[in-house]
Amino acid sequence: MSELSDEVEAVLRAKRGQPEGWASSAGAASIMRANVRKNTKPELKVRQLLHAAGLRYRVDLAPSTTDKRRRADIVFTRLKVAVFIDGCFWHGCPEHFVPPKANADYWGPKIARNRERDAETTAMLNREGWTVLRYWEHEDAVRVASEIVRLVRKDRL
């Protein structure tokens, strides 16, 4: 199928109230489209605490010079520290991830690929001299921010 016919099919499905191919229902498609890439609640809480501690950082930045598509949530550019606050669903948290029953053939490989990409990104940034910190969205924001502050202040001395 051509790219144009795929677009036409998606428009027709939307008009009929049918879900997109990856969603199990129109409601699920709507919820998934509403997810945001940056400024999530866990990320905002950690950033608020870091700012209150006097730290300044860049947000939603690609730290790598070789791959500008892989973006960290919080970046301390001079110190080469990249912080990722990963969502439990999208990144397959070992504690909280529950594989969806609907469209399991789609979601299983999708989440597995996200996890592979996370590992590749961490390795790539480490090779480029970056310190990579990864946290789950369910982790306590105060503990996460304290750990980041301790590391950044130690590296700054």
Long-range contacts (C-beta under 8 A, 24 or more apart in sequence): 21-106, 22-103, 22-106, 22-110, 23-103, 24-100, 24-102, 24-103, 25-102, 28-102, 35-90, 37-71, 38-71, 38-73, 40-85, 40-87, 40-137, 42-85, 42-137, 42-138, 42-139, 42-141, 43-73, 43-74, 43-85, 45-141, 46-74, 46-83, 46-85, 46-135, 46-141, 46-144, 46-145, 46-148, 47-74, 49-141, 49-142, 49-145, 50-74, 50-145, 50-148, 50-149, 53-145, 53-149, 55-148, 55-149, 55-152, 63-125, 63-128, 63-130, 64-121, 64-124, 64-125, 64-128, 64-130, 65-128, 66-124, 66-128, 67-121, 67-124, 70-117, 70-121, 70-124, 72-132, 74-148, 76-152, 79-131, 79-152, 79-155, 79-156, 80-128, 80-129, 80-130, 80-131, 81-130, 81-131, 81-133, 81-148, 81-151, 81-152, 81-155, 82-125, 82-130, 82-131, 82-132, 82-133, 83-133, 83-134, 83-135, 83-148, 84-118, 84-121, 84-132, 84-133, 84-134, 84-135, 85-135, 85-136, 85-137, 85-144, 86-118, 86-134, 86-135, 86-136, 86-137, 87-137, 88-136, 88-137, 88-138, 90-114, 91-115, 91-118, 91-136, 93-136, 93-137, 93-138, 95-136, 95-138, 96-136, 96-138, 131-155
